[in-house]
């Protein structure tokens, strides 16, 4: 065999081998490199979207767990403003439309501004339009030193100063008790029980306006005299109805009036009577601490309350 024939045979074998090699290789499109780059970017964006959704779900869960945490932190606000500078920042803060009420309740109705700040405009407007007099109920016992001082030195002038703007109710009972046999037991003995009963009769027959001068006089004298002597000393104030008052005091009507005073005293709400003198304002029983303040500052409080409720 000649050399040329061998060369031809070798070349034919090489072509067959290359053809078989190409048949076993994977087929790549002409734009293989571009397609691979786009697929990589798509995978990256899918990861970012999944992470954003995960963060949003975590934030929603945190917001649900802490519903009152509505205000973003300064750092998150700053980051938001940096990422979205064209968005109005005020809408992000979501600040409340009213201020915090840091005014003591007694001052809420002093002005429209304080009422608005504390969210009680409707209640204060209703109070300002109320033209009814303020009702003050004094629950006391005749021989209590503090009751005597308040009645003798203050109550008469308060009543005269605020006539027409004040309804005064007097309840002489205090810390007295009704025993099982129906009799009364008083904090300062039988003398106080008799004095309470006498004042109940005077109030029932003469009403408060007519009875108050006698009661003021009686409380100034009862600590030095017995009930009969104190009654005679102050009899000028009850002369027109003396006989009727005497019959009430000596008879069952006086006992019945004391039972009514006991019922009113023991049914006060929301706070029970635990000391005397005790003031109810429009049938409301203040707390013990507020009662002491009301007794000491009654003229000043009435001046403020009546100005508020009688504004034109």
Beta strands, then each sheet from edge to edge (+ up, - down):
strand 1: 134-140
strand 2: 166-172
strand 3: 177-178
strand 4: 184-185
strand 5: 278-281
strand 6: 284-285
sheet 1: 2+ 1+ 5- 6+
sheet 2: 3+ 4-
end
